[in-house]
């Protein structure tokens, strides 16, 4: 079978793919993603946006982060303690009251945007991504794993208002001097 022009038309080349075959919304165009949430079973999906872009698909290697797996649990703390997976990210996904946990490996070298650790809500699906070993045990551990990346923002929010004003004024002056 020969397949031609499998990329989206230019006018439909959005930065973010909302739906895909691996049931993980919000992946980016021109990236390849490998997802695993069951023992010894992973699925790879690539999104491309140029003519013939599916002729040489990049390999998606499993990342260095060890993650818990589970699928369809009603309790966020349920994990399979005998099986794990490895990826670039551990994830927890909540959809219609059910939790799925696993690992996500990425090859986004041709993508304009890249996944980041944190929480996002897309089309009724909550997703949490972290990059620490076994950080997807439950949402409490997930929050601790994500928080250090945003620590400076929280520190600014806890600062007295005079300190915030000084910092903001300094940033404003720096920006004005660059123009």
DADA-V734475 format. One record per run of one state. SS is the DSSP state (a for helix, b for strand, c for the rest). FROM is the first residue (numbers start at 1). TO is the last residue. Records with the same first field share a line. If there is no record, write none. Layout:
SS->FROM-TO  FROM-TO
This chain:
c->1-9  13-15  18-26  29-30  39-40  48-64  69-69  74-83  88-88  96-97  108-117  123-124  131-138  159-160  179-179
a->10-12  139-158  161-178
b->16-17  27-28  31-38  41-47  65-68  70-73  84-87  89-95  98-107  118-122  125-130
